[in-house]
Amino acid sequence: MSIEGDFIGDSPTIRHYIEPREYLKDVEESRREGLAGGGVTVAGGVVSGGAGSTWQPPGCFSIYCQVHKTLNPETLVVDAGPDTYTRVDIDVGEGLLPLNLVLNLPDPSLRVVEFNVKGGGLLSAWVRIRGGSGRRLVLKLNLPEGRTSYIGVSEECGGCSGERAVILESSRTLRVEEFIRVESSSFRGKNIAVAENGSKLDWETRGVAAGDSPLLHLHGLAVSAGGSTTALRGVISIDKNSRRGSVVYGLDSIQLDGRSLMQPKLEVYTSEVKEARHYARNVRFTADQLFYLSSRGLSTREAYVLLLTGLAKTGVEDPGVSSLLEDVFRQVLLKLGLPG
């Protein structure tokens, strides 16, 4: 397999922490071994069938996504059920599983959808989120130790509004690509990337705000534990024909025996802008903060959980999303090797 393309996202400070040629090597080895994954099962929702073989991921801008397309992934449509929680189990086995998943949110009800990957094989997946105005989603992804894998996420919102939080917990080398397009509508997102057990997690975002009065606010939190490396970076642009747009792109990081790297960028192609700002903050909890919480009866571990859940909710507007995000993230933190 020979694929030519630009390695986007390189800069003097942050480069590919997943070597693309090493990823291609893993893909070729997985294909030669000929072991296929076990497929997808859904609890709390319905697999309504394929979305057509011609569907391709939008915003496909890198060598990883080009490789994904050459693998001819099967496309499945998952309709979230009437209950709050939907669980999607993806059995990768020890082989190779290329997959496109279309996640349908039928109404504005608050949803929690968990993607649980099983097995140590190579997963190449793209998740496309669809739904009407007012959709609210907490998306949880869990990947155990295994071969280097790739996940793409896309969401397009035209004339609608929505809020989404993603919690990704990975113990393997993982490349994540995200594409968001907002046109004359509003979208708020929170991405939490947790890298564990010496893994590498490289998450890149491409966002576009277009039309009249678009609002695109995206916040991220990188948590690096157990000698892992987490890189959060990306570009959000305001279209040249957009008017009165509001764009915020902010990244926080916390290092728990690991390292985190951040690089948020804005590209503004119009002078008619209501708001355009970005930030990157390397967070360190001070002795005074920990002492104050310990004086209120919290252990050091409980203090870290409280402070981290507070960071996780930064930028989240919807109370329901905030509450569920806190509950899900707390369970992830309790498994980490927090101090105390």
N, C-alpha and C positions, 0 to 999 in steps of 0.2 A: 504494500500500500504506500503510495507516494502522494503526499498532500503538501501543496505550497500555500503559503499565506503569511501575512504579517503577524508578528507576535505583539499584539497590542498591549498597552498598559505599562510598558517598560519606562523607567525614568531613572535619573541618577541615584534616587534613594530607595525605590522599591522595584524589584524585578520579579520575574517568575520564580516563586519558591517551589513550584512543581516544574521540573524540567520537561518541556513538551516532548522531547525525543524519548525520554524515559517513559512517558505516558504511552507514546506510540508503541514502544517495545512491549509494554505490559498488554496492550490491546492485541498485538500480533501473537504473543505467547498464549493469551486466553483463547484466541480464535484457533490456533493450531491444536490446542488441547481438546477442543470440540465439546467441552462440557457446557451445557445450557443451564440457566437458572430454572427454578421450580415454578415461577409465575407469581400471580398476585391474588390475594384474597382480601375481602372487604367485610368489616363488621360495622353495623350502624349506617350502612349506605348500600348503594346498588351499582354494580358494574353494568352499564346499559349497552355496552357494545363498542365496536370500533368507530373512530371518527373519520375514517377514510384514509387510504394509504398515501394520498397526495399532501396531507397536512405536514407542514414543516415548521420548526420553531421560528418565531419572529425574533428580530434582533440577533441573528446568528452571526457573530462577529469575530470568532477566534478559531484557531486550529482545533481546539477541543470540540467545538460545536460542529465543525466540518467533519471531523471523525465520526461524531455521533450520527450524522446524516448518512454516511457511507455504510453504517451498520444496519440500515433498513429496520429501524425499531418498530415494534408493534405499537399500535395506538389504542389505548383503552380510555373510555369515558367513565368517570366515577361520579355518581350523583350523591351528594351528601343527603343523609336521611333526615327524618323529622326531629330526631333527638339532637342534643348539643354535640355529642361526641361521635366521631367516625374514625375507625382505625383501618389503615391500609397496610397489610403485611406484604413485603416484597422479598421473595425467596430467591436470592442470588446464587445460592449454593456455593460451589468452588469454581464455577465457570465464568461465563460472560452473559450479562442480561442487558440488552439495549431496549429502552422503553420510553414511549411518550404517554403521559398521563394528563388527561383533561379533567380538571376538577370543577364540577358545576355546583354553584351555591344557589339553590332555587329561590331563596327569599332573604330578606335582610336580617333574619335571626342570627344571633351570635353563635358561631361554630368553633369547635376545636377539632382539627383533623390531624391525626398522627400517622406519619409514615415510618414504619419500623422495618429496617433492612435486616435480613437474616443471612448468615453465611459470609465467607471471606472472599468471594469472587468479585469480579470487576463489574460495577454498575455504571451504566451510561444512561442517564434519564433526564427528560425534560418535563417539567410540570407547568401546565398552562391553567391559570385560574380564571374562571368566568363567572359572572353573576351580575345582578341588577344593582340599581342604586341603593346605597345604604348598607352594602354588604360588610360584615364584620367577621374577621377570621383570625384565629390563633393557629398557626401551622407549626407542628413539631416534627422534626426529622432526626432520626437516630441511626447512626452508622457504626457498627462495631469494627474491630481490627480486621484488616483485609487488604486487598490490592487497591492500588491507586484508582480512584473513581471520579466521576464527573456528574454534576447535577446542574441543570439550568432551570430557572424560574421566570415566567413571564406573566405580566398582568397589564391589561389595557382598559382604560376607563374613559369613555367618551360620553359626555352629558350625564355623568353619574357621580356618585360619591362613595367612598369606602375607606376602611381602616383595616390594616393587616399587621400582625406581629408574627415573626418567624423565629423559632428557637431551633438551632441546628447543633447537635452534639455529635462529634466525630472522633473516633480513635484511629482513623486511617488517613493517609494522604488524600486530600480531596480538593478538587477545583470546583468552585461554584460561580455561575454567571447568572446575572439577574437583569431583566429588561422590563422597564416600566414606562408606559406612555399615558399621559394625562392630557385630554383635550377638552377645554371649556368645562372642566370638572375639578373635583378635589380628591386627593388621595393622601393618606398619612400611613407611613410604614415604619416598623421597628424591626431591625435584624439583629439577632443575638447569635454570635458564633462562639461555640465552646470547643476548643481543641484539647485533647487529652492524650496521655500515654506516648509522648514523644512524636506526635503526629504533626502534619503540616496542613493548614487550611487556608486556601487562597480564594477570597471572595471578591469578585469584581462586579460593579453595578453600572448599567447604562440607563439613564433616565431622560425623558423628553417632556417638557411642558409646552403645550401649544394651545391656540385658540384664545378666546376671551376669558380673562380672569381665572386662569388655571392655578391650582394650588397643589404643589408637590412637596411634602415635607417628609424627609427620610432621615432616620436616626439609626445608628449602629452601635453595638457594644461587642468588643472582642475580649474573650476570656481565655487566657493561655495557662494551662496547668500541666504538670508532669513533664516539663522539658519540651513542650510543644511550641510551635510557631503559628501565629494567626496574622494574616494580612487582610485588611479591609481597605478597599480603594475603589475609585470609580469616577464617573463624570456625569453630571446632570446638566442638561442644556435647556435654555429658554429659546424657543423657535423665533426666527426673525419676524414672523407675522403675528406673534403673540402680543397681547396687550394686557397690562395690569396683572401680570403674573406674580405669584408668591412662591419662591423656592428656598428651601432650607435643607442643607445636607450636612449632618453632624456625626462625628464618630468619637466614641470613647473606648478606652482600653484599660484593662486591669490585668496585671501579670502575676500569676500565682506559680512561681517556679517555671516560667516560660518567657516568651517574648512576643510582643504584639507590634504590628506596624500599620500605620494608617496614612491614607492619602486621598482626601476628598477634593474634588475639583468642580468648579462651576464654569460653564461657558454661556455667556449672555450675548445674544445676537440682536437685541432690540433695546432701544432707550426707554420704552414704555414698560417699566418694571415697578411693581409695588414693593417687592422685597426680594433680595437675593443675598444670602449669607451662608457661610460654611465655617466649620470649626473641626479641630482634632485635639483631643485632650487625653493625656496619659494620666490616669487617676491613681493616686496613692492615698490610702487611708492613713491618717495621722495618729500618733499616739494619743493626742487629746481626744479625738473622736472615739477611739477604742476605750479609753479610760472613762469617758462620760457614759458610754453604754454599759460598761462593766459596773459602774457605780449605780446603775439602775437595775442591776441583778442579772444582766446577760453575760453568758460566757463569751470568750473570744470568738469561738465558732459561730455562736448565735449573732454576735455583732457583725461579723463578716456577711452572714446571710442577709441580715437586715439592710446593710449598706449596699450590697450588690443588687438586691431586689429593688431598692430605690433607684439605682442607676438604670436597671432594666426598664423601668417605667418612664424614664425621661423621654419626653416627646409624645407619649401616648395620651390621646384626648378622651377616648370613649371609656367611661367607667367600667363597663362590662369587659372590654378587652383588657384593661389594666388589671382587673381583679383576676381574670383567668390566666393572664400572662404571669402574674406574681405566683399563683399556685403551681403552674407547670414549671416555671424556672426554679422555684424553691426545691422541687423534687430533684432537679438536675444538680443543684448546688450541694444537696445533702450527700450526693455520691462522690463529690470531689474531695480532694485532700486539703480541706481548708485548715488554716492554723487553729490550734486549740482543740 
